[in-house]
């Protein structure tokens, strides 16, 4: 998520949004958007998807391309050094967040499946007893 923070801030301002307004759109707190823009925290994959859909941009673009005009004056040597130093840590952190979300989704699906099974059993006994 090399350029995520600066790109998010750039896109928000370009669309004339305050942090509070973007937070409402994403259904998060305003300080969460602030933390994203300052690089303090990173969105999970669901929020990232919402961001990319709202701004009509790909994940590749918002994460790894410098779409903002604020940082176009970074010398290529510094950009390369920055990419090498930070890319592995950022990818690992994002990957861990993604894995946690996928595991949560799997648990939710499993619980929903169990609820459906229990509902079918209850309905079976209700129908049997009503006959």
Secondary structure as GFF3:
##gff-version 3
##sequence-region A 1 131
A	DSSP	alpha_helix	4	14	.	.	.	ID=ss1
A	DSSP	alpha_helix	19	26	.	.	.	ID=ss2
A	DSSP	alpha_helix	30	38	.	.	.	ID=ss3
A	DSSP	alpha_helix	45	55	.	.	.	ID=ss4
A	DSSP	alpha_helix	59	64	.	.	.	ID=ss5
A	DSSP	alpha_helix	76	130	.	.	.	ID=ss6
###
